[in-house]
Amino acid sequence: MSSILRKHLAMALGVATLLTACAATTGAKPAGPSPVERLRQDAEVIHALGVSGVQVRVIAPDGRQSVATSGTADLDTGRPVPSNGYFRMASTSKTLVATVVLQLEAEGRLSLHDTVDHWLPGVVQSKGNDGSRVTIRQLLQHTSGIPDGLPGYTTPKEYYQQRHDVYGPEQLVARAVAHAPDFPPGKGWAYSNTGYVLLDMIIQKATGHPAHQEIENRILRPLGLDQTRWNGTSPTLPQPHAQAYQLFGPGSQVDVTDQIPVDHENLSWITTTRDENVFLRALLAGHLLPTRQLAEMKQTVPVNAEVQQLWPGGRYGLGLVERPLSCGGTYWGHEGGDGGYITLNGVTDDARRSAVVSMSEARGDTPKHILDQEKAASSLIDHALCAEGPSTP
């Protein structure tokens, strides 16, 4: 679970700001906060935990957008959080990968029942890991048992030593399968970034193109997502963006913006709250997958006890997470966390309302701080998706 759990941080006072895409309405004020007032309050709650910068975007059923920001983008200068700032997409990109795999399945170019060995013979054969027994569906759903073996840093010293290290996909897989499997294929659930490294390799084998190129051609260009980019081995982000911070412990606050994602093939995506909303809405509305493949994506299994702490009631489909709403029903999304940026998102089952909150500080110093940040961000998503009426202040 390293790409979701590894990062989180602290401190900084800031002034919350609120922007909306619509003009203020007149008339009687409804009882309780309006949806955008609640959005601003929820962003401030996250900032008050010690998260330096927060940006949120919600798209209502009528298409109008509400944006809230809180905190600062830079602890040294105090500049405000940009409402359209770039951030590292991290594990939310798994939904991009899964979408391409299911498109290829719809085209008859691969099957979810295909084994890893069918496409990558001999790549997963070590310490009891057996690619002839692991299917593409199991990779997509984290039920393969293949260990999550990505390198990571746990101290400031390790960050400075490792931040520009570059690994090829074969190296990452070899690191993982040097350990015994977590469980026999299909007999459990454990988050495995390694599974998605293998899916990238399978996409390239099936199409002749790198997975990031297929994602660009099949998803980004058709949807006009020009603020979502594969960043490769570049350690920087385009402007505007908030600096990313991580708290490793008391007094160990580090600006971790400058780094190459360890799995640069899979995790080196950058995006904005606008693009992430548009992508998730299009996916759930059926604009990217045929009906059968979207239904396959939404066939879920329970996550393990560790991840239940982060996603209470959460279930995992094929690169897509289902979580309950306090107002009834469920929503869909996929959290991402890496390099100091933590992002939660969600779209209602009917694809009419969506929300994305990106935080530019990772409070990874204690389990309590991690869970507090996760809970506050999850509450923001829940409130935004359960909101009634138009998004007006």
Contacts in CASP RR format, 6 or more apart in sequence:
PFRMAT RR
TARGET T0000
AUTHOR 0000-0000-0000
METHOD contacts of the structure
MODEL  1
MSSILRKHLAMALGVATLLTACAATTGAKPAGPSPVERLRQDAEVIHALG
VSGVQVRVIAPDGRQSVATSGTADLDTGRPVPSNGYFRMASTSKTLVATV
VLQLEAEGRLSLHDTVDHWLPGVVQSKGNDGSRVTIRQLLQHTSGIPDGL
PGYTTPKEYYQQRHDVYGPEQLVARAVAHAPDFPPGKGWAYSNTGYVLLD
MIIQKATGHPAHQEIENRILRPLGLDQTRWNGTSPTLPQPHAQAYQLFGP
GSQVDVTDQIPVDHENLSWITTTRDENVFLRALLAGHLLPTRQLAEMKQT
VPVNAEVQQLWPGGRYGLGLVERPLSCGGTYWGHEGGDGGYITLNGVTDD
ARRSAVVSMSEARGDTPKHILDQEKAASSLIDHALCAEGPSTP
1 148 0 8 1.000
1 191 0 8 1.000
1 306 0 8 1.000
1 307 0 8 1.000
2 148 0 8 1.000
2 149 0 8 1.000
2 150 0 8 1.000
2 152 0 8 1.000
2 193 0 8 1.000
3 90 0 8 1.000
3 91 0 8 1.000
3 150 0 8 1.000
3 193 0 8 1.000
3 263 0 8 1.000
3 267 0 8 1.000
3 336 0 8 1.000
3 337 0 8 1.000
3 338 0 8 1.000
4 90 0 8 1.000
4 91 0 8 1.000
4 191 0 8 1.000
4 310 0 8 1.000
4 335 0 8 1.000
4 336 0 8 1.000
4 337 0 8 1.000
5 310 0 8 1.000
5 370 0 8 1.000
6 152 0 8 1.000
6 337 0 8 1.000
6 338 0 8 1.000
6 362 0 8 1.000
6 364 0 8 1.000
7 246 0 8 1.000
7 256 0 8 1.000
7 337 0 8 1.000
7 338 0 8 1.000
7 339 0 8 1.000
7 340 0 8 1.000
7 341 0 8 1.000
7 342 0 8 1.000
7 362 0 8 1.000
7 364 0 8 1.000
8 246 0 8 1.000
8 247 0 8 1.000
8 340 0 8 1.000
8 342 0 8 1.000
8 361 0 8 1.000
8 362 0 8 1.000
8 363 0 8 1.000
8 364 0 8 1.000
8 365 0 8 1.000
8 369 0 8 1.000
8 370 0 8 1.000
8 373 0 8 1.000
9 50 0 8 1.000
9 51 0 8 1.000
9 52 0 8 1.000
9 245 0 8 1.000
9 246 0 8 1.000
9 247 0 8 1.000
9 253 0 8 1.000
9 254 0 8 1.000
9 340 0 8 1.000
9 361 0 8 1.000
9 362 0 8 1.000
9 363 0 8 1.000
9 364 0 8 1.000
9 365 0 8 1.000
10 50 0 8 1.000
10 51 0 8 1.000
10 52 0 8 1.000
10 245 0 8 1.000
10 247 0 8 1.000
10 253 0 8 1.000
10 361 0 8 1.000
10 363 0 8 1.000
10 365 0 8 1.000
10 369 0 8 1.000
11 50 0 8 1.000
11 52 0 8 1.000
11 75 0 8 1.000
11 253 0 8 1.000
12 47 0 8 1.000
12 50 0 8 1.000
12 52 0 8 1.000
12 53 0 8 1.000
12 71 0 8 1.000
12 72 0 8 1.000
12 75 0 8 1.000
12 78 0 8 1.000
12 361 0 8 1.000
13 71 0 8 1.000
13 72 0 8 1.000
14 47 0 8 1.000
14 70 0 8 1.000
14 71 0 8 1.000
14 72 0 8 1.000
14 78 0 8 1.000
15 71 0 8 1.000
15 80 0 8 1.000
16 40 0 8 1.000
16 43 0 8 1.000
16 44 0 8 1.000
16 47 0 8 1.000
16 68 0 8 1.000
16 69 0 8 1.000
16 70 0 8 1.000
16 71 0 8 1.000
17 68 0 8 1.000
17 69 0 8 1.000
17 70 0 8 1.000
17 80 0 8 1.000
17 81 0 8 1.000
17 83 0 8 1.000
18 36 0 8 1.000
18 39 0 8 1.000
18 40 0 8 1.000
18 67 0 8 1.000
18 68 0 8 1.000
18 69 0 8 1.000
18 393 0 8 1.000
19 66 0 8 1.000
19 67 0 8 1.000
19 68 0 8 1.000
19 69 0 8 1.000
19 83 0 8 1.000
20 36 0 8 1.000
20 64 0 8 1.000
20 65 0 8 1.000
20 66 0 8 1.000
20 67 0 8 1.000
20 391 0 8 1.000
20 392 0 8 1.000
20 393 0 8 1.000
21 64 0 8 1.000
21 65 0 8 1.000
21 66 0 8 1.000
21 67 0 8 1.000
21 391 0 8 1.000
22 64 0 8 1.000
22 65 0 8 1.000
22 66 0 8 1.000
22 390 0 8 1.000
22 391 0 8 1.000
22 392 0 8 1.000
23 392 0 8 1.000
24 392 0 8 1.000
24 393 0 8 1.000
25 392 0 8 1.000
25 393 0 8 1.000
33 41 0 8 1.000
34 392 0 8 1.000
34 393 0 8 1.000
35 58 0 8 1.000
35 60 0 8 1.000
35 66 0 8 1.000
35 384 0 8 1.000
35 387 0 8 1.000
35 388 0 8 1.000
35 389 0 8 1.000
35 390 0 8 1.000
35 391 0 8 1.000
35 392 0 8 1.000
36 66 0 8 1.000
36 68 0 8 1.000
36 391 0 8 1.000
36 392 0 8 1.000
36 393 0 8 1.000
37 393 0 8 1.000
38 383 0 8 1.000
38 384 0 8 1.000
38 387 0 8 1.000
39 56 0 8 1.000
39 58 0 8 1.000
39 66 0 8 1.000
39 68 0 8 1.000
39 380 0 8 1.000
39 383 0 8 1.000
39 384 0 8 1.000
40 68 0 8 1.000
40 70 0 8 1.000
42 56 0 8 1.000
42 68 0 8 1.000
42 376 0 8 1.000
42 379 0 8 1.000
42 380 0 8 1.000
42 383 0 8 1.000
42 384 0 8 1.000
43 54 0 8 1.000
43 55 0 8 1.000
43 56 0 8 1.000
43 68 0 8 1.000
43 69 0 8 1.000
43 70 0 8 1.000
43 357 0 8 1.000
43 380 0 8 1.000
44 70 0 8 1.000
45 376 0 8 1.000
45 379 0 8 1.000
45 380 0 8 1.000
46 54 0 8 1.000
46 70 0 8 1.000
46 357 0 8 1.000
46 359 0 8 1.000
46 373 0 8 1.000
46 376 0 8 1.000
46 377 0 8 1.000
46 380 0 8 1.000
47 53 0 8 1.000
47 54 0 8 1.000
47 70 0 8 1.000
47 71 0 8 1.000
49 363 0 8 1.000
49 369 0 8 1.000
49 372 0 8 1.000
49 373 0 8 1.000
49 376 0 8 1.000
50 361 0 8 1.000
50 363 0 8 1.000
51 359 0 8 1.000
51 360 0 8 1.000
51 361 0 8 1.000
51 363 0 8 1.000
51 373 0 8 1.000
52 71 0 8 1.000
52 72 0 8 1.000
52 73 0 8 1.000
52 75 0 8 1.000
52 242 0 8 1.000
52 243 0 8 1.000
52 245 0 8 1.000
52 360 0 8 1.000
52 361 0 8 1.000
53 69 0 8 1.000
53 70 0 8 1.000
53 71 0 8 1.000
53 72 0 8 1.000
53 73 0 8 1.000
53 81 0 8 1.000
53 242 0 8 1.000
53 359 0 8 1.000
53 360 0 8 1.000
53 361 0 8 1.000
54 68 0 8 1.000
54 69 0 8 1.000
54 70 0 8 1.000
54 71 0 8 1.000
54 81 0 8 1.000
54 357 0 8 1.000
54 358 0 8 1.000
54 359 0 8 1.000
54 360 0 8 1.000
55 67 0 8 1.000
55 68 0 8 1.000
55 69 0 8 1.000
55 81 0 8 1.000
55 82 0 8 1.000
55 83 0 8 1.000
55 85 0 8 1.000
55 242 0 8 1.000
55 273 0 8 1.000
55 357 0 8 1.000
55 358 0 8 1.000
55 360 0 8 1.000
56 67 0 8 1.000
56 68 0 8 1.000
56 69 0 8 1.000
56 273 0 8 1.000
56 355 0 8 1.000
56 356 0 8 1.000
56 357 0 8 1.000
56 358 0 8 1.000
56 380 0 8 1.000
56 384 0 8 1.000
57 65 0 8 1.000
57 66 0 8 1.000
57 67 0 8 1.000
57 83 0 8 1.000
57 273 0 8 1.000
57 274 0 8 1.000
57 277 0 8 1.000
57 355 0 8 1.000
57 356 0 8 1.000
58 65 0 8 1.000
58 66 0 8 1.000
58 67 0 8 1.000
58 277 0 8 1.000
58 353 0 8 1.000
58 354 0 8 1.000
58 355 0 8 1.000
58 356 0 8 1.000
58 384 0 8 1.000
58 387 0 8 1.000
58 391 0 8 1.000
59 65 0 8 1.000
59 277 0 8 1.000
59 281 0 8 1.000
59 353 0 8 1.000
59 354 0 8 1.000
59 355 0 8 1.000
60 66 0 8 1.000
60 353 0 8 1.000
60 387 0 8 1.000
60 389 0 8 1.000
60 390 0 8 1.000
60 391 0 8 1.000
61 352 0 8 1.000
61 353 0 8 1.000
62 390 0 8 1.000
64 390 0 8 1.000
64 391 0 8 1.000
64 392 0 8 1.000
65 274 0 8 1.000
65 277 0 8 1.000
65 391 0 8 1.000
66 391 0 8 1.000
67 83 0 8 1.000
67 273 0 8 1.000
69 80 0 8 1.000
69 81 0 8 1.000
69 82 0 8 1.000
69 83 0 8 1.000
70 81 0 8 1.000
71 80 0 8 1.000
71 81 0 8 1.000
72 78 0 8 1.000
72 79 0 8 1.000
72 80 0 8 1.000
72 81 0 8 1.000
72 242 0 8 1.000
73 79 0 8 1.000
73 80 0 8 1.000
73 81 0 8 1.000
73 82 0 8 1.000
73 240 0 8 1.000
73 241 0 8 1.000
73 242 0 8 1.000
73 243 0 8 1.000
73 360 0 8 1.000
74 242 0 8 1.000
74 243 0 8 1.000
75 243 0 8 1.000
75 245 0 8 1.000
75 253 0 8 1.000
75 255 0 8 1.000
81 242 0 8 1.000
81 360 0 8 1.000
82 240 0 8 1.000
82 241 0 8 1.000
82 242 0 8 1.000
84 227 0 8 1.000
84 240 0 8 1.000
84 272 0 8 1.000
84 273 0 8 1.000
84 274 0 8 1.000
85 240 0 8 1.000
85 241 0 8 1.000
85 242 0 8 1.000
85 272 0 8 1.000
85 273 0 8 1.000
85 358 0 8 1.000
86 227 0 8 1.000
86 237 0 8 1.000
86 238 0 8 1.000
86 239 0 8 1.000
86 240 0 8 1.000
86 241 0 8 1.000
86 270 0 8 1.000
86 271 0 8 1.000
86 272 0 8 1.000
87 237 0 8 1.000
87 241 0 8 1.000
87 242 0 8 1.000
87 244 0 8 1.000
87 270 0 8 1.000
87 271 0 8 1.000
87 272 0 8 1.000
87 341 0 8 1.000
87 343 0 8 1.000
87 358 0 8 1.000
87 360 0 8 1.000
88 231 0 8 1.000
88 237 0 8 1.000
88 244 0 8 1.000
88 261 0 8 1.000
88 267 0 8 1.000
88 268 0 8 1.000
88 269 0 8 1.000
88 270 0 8 1.000
88 337 0 8 1.000
88 338 0 8 1.000
88 339 0 8 1.000
88 340 0 8 1.000
88 341 0 8 1.000
89 228 0 8 1.000
89 267 0 8 1.000
89 269 0 8 1.000
89 270 0 8 1.000
89 271 0 8 1.000
89 276 0 8 1.000
89 336 0 8 1.000
89 343 0 8 1.000
90 261 0 8 1.000
90 267 0 8 1.000
90 269 0 8 1.000
90 336 0 8 1.000
90 337 0 8 1.000
90 338 0 8 1.000
90 339 0 8 1.000
90 341 0 8 1.000
90 343 0 8 1.000
91 193 0 8 1.000
91 267 0 8 1.000
91 334 0 8 1.000
91 335 0 8 1.000
91 336 0 8 1.000
91 337 0 8 1.000
91 338 0 8 1.000
92 269 0 8 1.000
92 271 0 8 1.000
92 276 0 8 1.000
92 333 0 8 1.000
92 334 0 8 1.000
92 335 0 8 1.000
92 336 0 8 1.000
92 343 0 8 1.000
92 345 0 8 1.000
93 215 0 8 1.000
93 266 0 8 1.000
93 267 0 8 1.000
93 269 0 8 1.000
94 196 0 8 1.000
94 266 0 8 1.000
94 319 0 8 1.000
94 334 0 8 1.000
95 279 0 8 1.000
95 280 0 8 1.000
95 283 0 8 1.000
95 319 0 8 1.000
95 320 0 8 1.000
95 333 0 8 1.000
95 334 0 8 1.000
96 215 0 8 1.000
96 219 0 8 1.000
96 269 0 8 1.000
96 279 0 8 1.000
97 196 0 8 1.000
97 199 0 8 1.000
97 200 0 8 1.000
97 203 0 8 1.000
97 211 0 8 1.000
97 215 0 8 1.000
97 266 0 8 1.000
97 319 0 8 1.000
98 140 0 8 1.000
98 199 0 8 1.000
98 297 0 8 1.000
98 318 0 8 1.000
98 319 0 8 1.000
98 320 0 8 1.000
99 215 0 8 1.000
99 218 0 8 1.000
99 219 0 8 1.000
99 283 0 8 1.000
99 288 0 8 1.000
99 289 0 8 1.000
99 297 0 8 1.000
100 203 0 8 1.000
100 211 0 8 1.000
100 214 0 8 1.000
100 215 0 8 1.000
100 218 0 8 1.000
100 219 0 8 1.000
101 110 0 8 1.000
101 136 0 8 1.000
101 140 0 8 1.000
101 199 0 8 1.000
101 202 0 8 1.000
101 203 0 8 1.000
101 318 0 8 1.000
102 289 0 8 1.000
102 293 0 8 1.000
102 294 0 8 1.000
102 296 0 8 1.000
102 297 0 8 1.000
102 318 0 8 1.000
103 218 0 8 1.000
103 288 0 8 1.000
103 289 0 8 1.000
103 293 0 8 1.000
104 110 0 8 1.000
104 203 0 8 1.000
104 206 0 8 1.000
104 207 0 8 1.000
105 111 0 8 1.000
105 112 0 8 1.000
105 293 0 8 1.000
105 296 0 8 1.000
106 289 0 8 1.000
106 290 0 8 1.000
106 292 0 8 1.000
106 293 0 8 1.000
109 206 0 8 1.000
109 207 0 8 1.000
110 119 0 8 1.000
110 136 0 8 1.000
110 202 0 8 1.000
110 206 0 8 1.000
111 136 0 8 1.000
112 135 0 8 1.000
112 136 0 8 1.000
112 137 0 8 1.000
112 140 0 8 1.000
112 296 0 8 1.000
112 318 0 8 1.000
113 135 0 8 1.000
113 136 0 8 1.000
113 137 0 8 1.000
114 135 0 8 1.000
114 136 0 8 1.000
115 131 0 8 1.000
115 132 0 8 1.000
115 133 0 8 1.000
115 134 0 8 1.000
115 135 0 8 1.000
115 136 0 8 1.000
116 123 0 8 1.000
116 124 0 8 1.000
116 131 0 8 1.000
116 132 0 8 1.000
116 134 0 8 1.000
116 135 0 8 1.000
116 136 0 8 1.000
116 139 0 8 1.000
116 198 0 8 1.000
116 202 0 8 1.000
117 123 0 8 1.000
117 124 0 8 1.000
117 131 0 8 1.000
117 132 0 8 1.000
119 201 0 8 1.000
119 202 0 8 1.000
119 205 0 8 1.000
119 206 0 8 1.000
120 131 0 8 1.000
120 198 0 8 1.000
120 201 0 8 1.000
120 202 0 8 1.000
120 205 0 8 1.000
122 131 0 8 1.000
123 131 0 8 1.000
123 170 0 8 1.000
123 173 0 8 1.000
123 198 0 8 1.000
123 201 0 8 1.000
124 130 0 8 1.000
124 131 0 8 1.000
124 134 0 8 1.000
124 146 0 8 1.000
124 173 0 8 1.000
124 177 0 8 1.000
124 198 0 8 1.000
125 131 0 8 1.000
125 177 0 8 1.000
126 174 0 8 1.000
126 177 0 8 1.000
126 178 0 8 1.000
127 177 0 8 1.000
127 178 0 8 1.000
127 179 0 8 1.000
127 180 0 8 1.000
127 181 0 8 1.000
128 180 0 8 1.000
128 181 0 8 1.000
129 145 0 8 1.000
129 146 0 8 1.000
129 147 0 8 1.000
129 176 0 8 1.000
129 177 0 8 1.000
129 180 0 8 1.000
129 181 0 8 1.000
130 185 0 8 1.000
133 184 0 8 1.000
133 185 0 8 1.000
134 144 0 8 1.000
134 145 0 8 1.000
134 146 0 8 1.000
134 185 0 8 1.000
135 144 0 8 1.000
135 185 0 8 1.000
136 199 0 8 1.000
136 202 0 8 1.000
137 143 0 8 1.000
137 318 0 8 1.000
138 144 0 8 1.000
138 145 0 8 1.000
138 185 0 8 1.000
138 186 0 8 1.000
139 146 0 8 1.000
139 192 0 8 1.000
139 195 0 8 1.000
139 196 0 8 1.000
139 198 0 8 1.000
139 199 0 8 1.000
140 199 0 8 1.000
140 317 0 8 1.000
140 318 0 8 1.000
140 319 0 8 1.000
141 189 0 8 1.000
141 301 0 8 1.000
141 316 0 8 1.000
141 317 0 8 1.000
141 318 0 8 1.000
141 319 0 8 1.000
142 189 0 8 1.000
142 190 0 8 1.000
142 191 0 8 1.000
142 192 0 8 1.000
142 195 0 8 1.000
142 316 0 8 1.000
143 185 0 8 1.000
143 186 0 8 1.000
143 187 0 8 1.000
143 188 0 8 1.000
143 189 0 8 1.000
143 301 0 8 1.000
144 181 0 8 1.000
144 185 0 8 1.000
144 186 0 8 1.000
144 192 0 8 1.000
144 195 0 8 1.000
145 181 0 8 1.000
145 182 0 8 1.000
145 183 0 8 1.000
145 184 0 8 1.000
145 185 0 8 1.000
145 186 0 8 1.000
145 187 0 8 1.000
145 188 0 8 1.000
145 190 0 8 1.000
145 192 0 8 1.000
146 176 0 8 1.000
146 177 0 8 1.000
146 181 0 8 1.000
146 182 0 8 1.000
146 192 0 8 1.000
146 194 0 8 1.000
146 195 0 8 1.000
146 198 0 8 1.000
147 176 0 8 1.000
147 177 0 8 1.000
147 179 0 8 1.000
147 180 0 8 1.000
147 181 0 8 1.000
147 182 0 8 1.000
147 192 0 8 1.000
147 194 0 8 1.000
148 176 0 8 1.000
148 190 0 8 1.000
148 191 0 8 1.000
148 192 0 8 1.000
148 193 0 8 1.000
148 194 0 8 1.000
149 172 0 8 1.000
149 175 0 8 1.000
149 176 0 8 1.000
149 179 0 8 1.000
149 193 0 8 1.000
149 194 0 8 1.000
150 172 0 8 1.000
150 175 0 8 1.000
150 176 0 8 1.000
150 193 0 8 1.000
150 194 0 8 1.000
150 262 0 8 1.000
150 263 0 8 1.000
151 162 0 8 1.000
151 165 0 8 1.000
151 167 0 8 1.000
151 175 0 8 1.000
151 262 0 8 1.000
152 158 0 8 1.000
152 162 0 8 1.000
152 262 0 8 1.000
153 159 0 8 1.000
153 161 0 8 1.000
153 162 0 8 1.000
153 163 0 8 1.000
154 248 0 8 1.000
155 248 0 8 1.000
155 252 0 8 1.000
156 248 0 8 1.000
156 252 0 8 1.000
156 254 0 8 1.000
159 246 0 8 1.000
159 254 0 8 1.000
159 256 0 8 1.000
159 259 0 8 1.000
162 262 0 8 1.000
163 235 0 8 1.000
163 256 0 8 1.000
163 258 0 8 1.000
163 259 0 8 1.000
163 260 0 8 1.000
164 235 0 8 1.000
164 259 0 8 1.000
164 260 0 8 1.000
165 260 0 8 1.000
165 262 0 8 1.000
166 233 0 8 1.000
166 260 0 8 1.000
166 264 0 8 1.000
167 262 0 8 1.000
167 263 0 8 1.000
167 264 0 8 1.000
168 265 0 8 1.000
169 197 0 8 1.000
169 198 0 8 1.000
169 200 0 8 1.000
169 201 0 8 1.000
169 263 0 8 1.000
169 265 0 8 1.000
172 194 0 8 1.000
172 197 0 8 1.000
172 262 0 8 1.000
172 263 0 8 1.000
173 194 0 8 1.000
173 197 0 8 1.000
173 198 0 8 1.000
173 201 0 8 1.000
176 192 0 8 1.000
176 194 0 8 1.000
177 194 0 8 1.000
182 188 0 8 1.000
182 190 0 8 1.000
182 192 0 8 1.000
183 190 0 8 1.000
188 304 0 8 1.000
189 301 0 8 1.000
189 302 0 8 1.000
189 303 0 8 1.000
189 304 0 8 1.000
189 316 0 8 1.000
190 304 0 8 1.000
191 303 0 8 1.000
191 304 0 8 1.000
191 307 0 8 1.000
193 263 0 8 1.000
193 266 0 8 1.000
193 267 0 8 1.000
196 263 0 8 1.000
196 266 0 8 1.000
197 263 0 8 1.000
197 265 0 8 1.000
197 266 0 8 1.000
199 211 0 8 1.000
200 210 0 8 1.000
200 211 0 8 1.000
200 265 0 8 1.000
200 266 0 8 1.000
203 209 0 8 1.000
203 210 0 8 1.000
203 211 0 8 1.000
203 214 0 8 1.000
204 210 0 8 1.000
204 211 0 8 1.000
207 214 0 8 1.000
209 217 0 8 1.000
210 265 0 8 1.000
211 265 0 8 1.000
211 266 0 8 1.000
212 230 0 8 1.000
212 232 0 8 1.000
212 265 0 8 1.000
212 268 0 8 1.000
212 269 0 8 1.000
215 230 0 8 1.000
216 230 0 8 1.000
218 288 0 8 1.000
219 225 0 8 1.000
219 279 0 8 1.000
219 288 0 8 1.000
220 226 0 8 1.000
220 228 0 8 1.000
223 278 0 8 1.000
223 279 0 8 1.000
223 282 0 8 1.000
223 287 0 8 1.000
223 288 0 8 1.000
224 278 0 8 1.000
225 271 0 8 1.000
225 275 0 8 1.000
225 278 0 8 1.000
225 279 0 8 1.000
226 275 0 8 1.000
227 271 0 8 1.000
227 272 0 8 1.000
227 274 0 8 1.000
227 275 0 8 1.000
228 269 0 8 1.000
228 270 0 8 1.000
228 271 0 8 1.000
228 272 0 8 1.000
228 275 0 8 1.000
228 276 0 8 1.000
228 279 0 8 1.000
229 238 0 8 1.000
229 269 0 8 1.000
229 270 0 8 1.000
229 271 0 8 1.000
230 268 0 8 1.000
230 269 0 8 1.000
231 237 0 8 1.000
231 261 0 8 1.000
231 264 0 8 1.000
231 268 0 8 1.000
231 269 0 8 1.000
231 270 0 8 1.000
232 260 0 8 1.000
232 264 0 8 1.000
232 265 0 8 1.000
232 268 0 8 1.000
233 260 0 8 1.000
233 264 0 8 1.000
233 268 0 8 1.000
234 260 0 8 1.000
234 268 0 8 1.000
235 258 0 8 1.000
235 259 0 8 1.000
235 260 0 8 1.000
236 257 0 8 1.000
236 258 0 8 1.000
237 257 0 8 1.000
237 270 0 8 1.000
238 270 0 8 1.000
241 257 0 8 1.000
242 360 0 8 1.000
243 255 0 8 1.000
243 257 0 8 1.000
243 360 0 8 1.000
244 255 0 8 1.000
244 256 0 8 1.000
244 257 0 8 1.000
244 339 0 8 1.000
244 340 0 8 1.000
244 341 0 8 1.000
244 360 0 8 1.000
244 361 0 8 1.000
244 362 0 8 1.000
245 253 0 8 1.000
245 254 0 8 1.000
245 255 0 8 1.000
245 256 0 8 1.000
245 340 0 8 1.000
245 360 0 8 1.000
245 361 0 8 1.000
245 362 0 8 1.000
246 253 0 8 1.000
246 254 0 8 1.000
246 256 0 8 1.000
246 339 0 8 1.000
246 340 0 8 1.000
246 361 0 8 1.000
246 362 0 8 1.000
246 364 0 8 1.000
247 253 0 8 1.000
247 254 0 8 1.000
247 361 0 8 1.000
247 362 0 8 1.000
247 363 0 8 1.000
247 364 0 8 1.000
247 365 0 8 1.000
247 369 0 8 1.000
248 254 0 8 1.000
248 364 0 8 1.000
248 365 0 8 1.000
249 364 0 8 1.000
249 365 0 8 1.000
249 366 0 8 1.000
250 365 0 8 1.000
252 365 0 8 1.000
256 339 0 8 1.000
256 340 0 8 1.000
256 362 0 8 1.000
257 339 0 8 1.000
257 340 0 8 1.000
259 339 0 8 1.000
260 268 0 8 1.000
261 267 0 8 1.000
261 268 0 8 1.000
261 338 0 8 1.000
261 339 0 8 1.000
267 338 0 8 1.000
273 356 0 8 1.000
273 357 0 8 1.000
273 358 0 8 1.000
276 343 0 8 1.000
276 345 0 8 1.000
276 356 0 8 1.000
277 345 0 8 1.000
277 347 0 8 1.000
277 354 0 8 1.000
277 355 0 8 1.000
277 356 0 8 1.000
280 332 0 8 1.000
280 333 0 8 1.000
280 345 0 8 1.000
280 346 0 8 1.000
280 347 0 8 1.000
280 354 0 8 1.000
280 356 0 8 1.000
281 347 0 8 1.000
281 351 0 8 1.000
281 354 0 8 1.000
282 288 0 8 1.000
282 351 0 8 1.000
283 289 0 8 1.000
283 294 0 8 1.000
283 320 0 8 1.000
283 347 0 8 1.000
283 351 0 8 1.000
284 294 0 8 1.000
284 332 0 8 1.000
284 347 0 8 1.000
284 348 0 8 1.000
284 349 0 8 1.000
284 350 0 8 1.000
284 351 0 8 1.000
285 351 0 8 1.000
286 294 0 8 1.000
286 351 0 8 1.000
289 297 0 8 1.000
296 318 0 8 1.000
297 317 0 8 1.000
297 318 0 8 1.000
297 319 0 8 1.000
297 320 0 8 1.000
298 317 0 8 1.000
298 320 0 8 1.000
298 322 0 8 1.000
298 332 0 8 1.000
299 317 0 8 1.000
299 318 0 8 1.000
300 315 0 8 1.000
300 316 0 8 1.000
300 317 0 8 1.000
300 322 0 8 1.000
301 315 0 8 1.000
301 316 0 8 1.000
301 317 0 8 1.000
302 308 0 8 1.000
302 313 0 8 1.000
302 314 0 8 1.000
302 315 0 8 1.000
302 316 0 8 1.000
303 311 0 8 1.000
303 314 0 8 1.000
303 315 0 8 1.000
303 316 0 8 1.000
307 314 0 8 1.000
308 314 0 8 1.000
309 371 0 8 1.000
310 335 0 8 1.000
310 371 0 8 1.000
310 374 0 8 1.000
311 321 0 8 1.000
311 323 0 8 1.000
311 335 0 8 1.000
311 378 0 8 1.000
312 323 0 8 1.000
312 324 0 8 1.000
313 323 0 8 1.000
313 324 0 8 1.000
314 321 0 8 1.000
314 322 0 8 1.000
314 323 0 8 1.000
314 324 0 8 1.000
315 321 0 8 1.000
315 322 0 8 1.000
315 323 0 8 1.000
316 322 0 8 1.000
319 334 0 8 1.000
320 332 0 8 1.000
320 333 0 8 1.000
320 334 0 8 1.000
321 332 0 8 1.000
321 333 0 8 1.000
321 334 0 8 1.000
321 335 0 8 1.000
322 330 0 8 1.000
322 331 0 8 1.000
322 332 0 8 1.000
323 330 0 8 1.000
323 331 0 8 1.000
323 332 0 8 1.000
323 333 0 8 1.000
323 378 0 8 1.000
324 330 0 8 1.000
325 331 0 8 1.000
325 348 0 8 1.000
325 382 0 8 1.000
325 385 0 8 1.000
325 386 0 8 1.000
326 382 0 8 1.000
326 386 0 8 1.000
327 382 0 8 1.000
327 385 0 8 1.000
327 386 0 8 1.000
328 386 0 8 1.000
329 349 0 8 1.000
330 349 0 8 1.000
331 346 0 8 1.000
331 347 0 8 1.000
331 348 0 8 1.000
331 349 0 8 1.000
331 381 0 8 1.000
331 385 0 8 1.000
332 346 0 8 1.000
332 347 0 8 1.000
332 349 0 8 1.000
333 345 0 8 1.000
333 346 0 8 1.000
333 347 0 8 1.000
334 345 0 8 1.000
335 342 0 8 1.000
335 343 0 8 1.000
335 344 0 8 1.000
335 345 0 8 1.000
336 342 0 8 1.000
336 343 0 8 1.000
336 344 0 8 1.000
337 343 0 8 1.000
337 362 0 8 1.000
339 362 0 8 1.000
340 360 0 8 1.000
340 361 0 8 1.000
340 362 0 8 1.000
341 358 0 8 1.000
341 359 0 8 1.000
341 360 0 8 1.000
341 362 0 8 1.000
342 358 0 8 1.000
342 359 0 8 1.000
342 361 0 8 1.000
342 362 0 8 1.000
342 373 0 8 1.000
342 377 0 8 1.000
343 356 0 8 1.000
343 357 0 8 1.000
343 358 0 8 1.000
343 359 0 8 1.000
344 356 0 8 1.000
344 357 0 8 1.000
344 374 0 8 1.000
344 377 0 8 1.000
344 378 0 8 1.000
344 380 0 8 1.000
344 381 0 8 1.000
345 354 0 8 1.000
345 355 0 8 1.000
345 356 0 8 1.000
345 357 0 8 1.000
345 381 0 8 1.000
346 354 0 8 1.000
346 355 0 8 1.000
346 356 0 8 1.000
346 381 0 8 1.000
346 385 0 8 1.000
347 353 0 8 1.000
347 354 0 8 1.000
347 355 0 8 1.000
347 385 0 8 1.000
348 354 0 8 1.000
348 385 0 8 1.000
353 384 0 8 1.000
353 385 0 8 1.000
353 387 0 8 1.000
354 385 0 8 1.000
355 380 0 8 1.000
355 381 0 8 1.000
355 384 0 8 1.000
355 385 0 8 1.000
357 377 0 8 1.000
357 380 0 8 1.000
357 381 0 8 1.000
359 373 0 8 1.000
359 377 0 8 1.000
362 373 0 8 1.000
363 369 0 8 1.000
363 370 0 8 1.000
363 372 0 8 1.000
363 373 0 8 1.000
364 370 0 8 1.000
END
